[in-house]
């Protein structure tokens, strides 16, 4: 069983710009055996059976279809738009996506794990940001009732998504080793 933990955003996280703007942000991390590249993690994340359910919902509800081939191209850096998201930032170790409304962000990052006694391991990060809406009338920025109502679900879903990606990466690592 892979342990998923809420952690502070790393100092170099591309998602950090949204903390500075007053958005809600979260970050979850897990460690897996072996060395995992960002493209491997991104492809694994967006092609898990769990995420394919989200992709199907997006195709049906907002006419934003996507495929595993597109996920692979996004991972490899040859595609800047995937389903409901557009790339906002990319570095060798991380990817930041914003949805078509501009309100939600998804972020993935890989880093070497710090526990030297456990062999070669990679720390996989997944985080989100939700940008507050400006309230009509006074312009005050608020998260809104829907955000608060769905926050618990979002946190659980984030953990499940990261766990599914970790499992997929671990299966690939075992297959490559065998």
N, C-alpha and C positions, 0 to 999 in steps of 0.2 A: 504494500500500500504506500503510495506516495503522499507525503505530508505537504499540505498547502497551508501557508501562513500569511496573514496580513503583515506587511513590512512597510517601512518608510520608503518613499521614493528615493532612489539613488540621486546623488547630487548632480550627475550628468544626464538625468532622464529628460528626454525631449518633452515629456508630459508636464514637467515642472513649470513651464510657461503658464499653464492654466491654474496652478496653485497661486502664482503671482497675480492672476486676474480675478481671484476670489471664487473660482469654480470648485465644486465638489471633486475630489480626486481620491482614488484608492489604488493600492498596489498589493498584489499577491505574488508570492514566490514559492518555488519548489526546486529541489535538486534532483538531478538524474545522473546516472553513471555515464561516463564517456564525455567526449567533446561534441557539443551540438552547435552548429553554426546558426546564425540568424535565419538564413533561407530555409534550413531544415525545420526550425521551430515554426516559422511563419506558415510554411506549407502544411506541417502537421496540424497546427492550430485550426486553420481554415478548412481542412478536409476531414476533420473528425465527424463521425456520425451525428454527434450532438450539434455541432455547428452547421451541419447540412440541414438540420431542422430549421435553424434560424434563416439559412439561405432560402429555403423553400417558402418560409413565411414572407421574406422580403420580396421574393419573386411574385408571390400571389397578392400581397397587400399594397406594395408600392412600385410594382413593375420594375424591380431591380434584380434581374437574373444574374447568376454567376455559375461558374463551373470549376472543377478541380484543376483544369488546365489554366484557367485564369488565376486561381490561387497559386499555382506553381510559378506563373509569370510574375505575379505580385511579389512572391518570395524572392525571385531571382532579380528583381529590379527592372524588369522590362515592361511592367504595367503599373500605371499610377492611379487606376480606378478599379475598384472591385466591389461588386454588389452595391451597397448603399454608401460606400466609403471612398474617399479620395486621399491619397498620400499627402500629408502635411509636412512630414519630415522623415529623413532616413539617414542613418549613420551605419557604420560597419557592424554595430552591435545592437541596433534598435530601429524600430519602425513606429511612426505615429500616423494614425489615420483619423480623419474627421468625417462624420456622416453628412449626407446631402443637406440636412437642415442647418448644419453648423453648430448644433447644440451638444452632441455627444462625440467623444473621442475614445479611441482604442489604441493601446500602446503595448508593444512587445519588446523585450530586451533579453539578451543572453549575456552571461558573465561567467568567468571561471569561478568555481566554488572555492571557498576559503579553507575548508577542512582538509588539510594536507594528509591526514591519516586515513582518509577514506578512498584514496586513489584518485584517478582523474574523474572529476565530476563537473557538471555545468549547472549553474543557477539560471532558471527560467523565470522571467518576470512577466506579469500581465497586469495592466492597469487601465483605468478608465477615468474620464473626466466628464462632468456634466456642467455646462455653462449656464448660469442663472439667466432667466428672462427679465427684461426690463418691464416693470409693471406700468400699465397704461395710466395716465394721469400724472403720477409723480416721478416716473422713471426709475424708481427704486428697484434694484435687482433682487429677485427672489427665485427660489428653486421651484415652488409650486406644489400643489397638493399631490399630483400624480407622482412626482419624484419621491416625496416622503412615503406615499403609499406603497411604492414599488422598491424602495431601497433594500429591504430585507431579501426580496427575491433576487434583485440584482447582485447582491453580495454572494448569495448561494450559487447563482448561475455563473458568476465569475470564477468561483472555486471549481465548479464542475467543468467549465471550459478548460481551465488550466490543467486540471487533473486528466481530462481526456487527451489533451495535447501531450502531456508528459507520458501517458501510457503509449500513445502512438510513437513518440520518439524512442521510448525504451524498446518497443517491439522492433523498430527499424535497427536500433543499435545491436540488439541480440541477433537479428537476422544477418547483419553485416559481420558479426563476430563468428558466426557459425559456419 
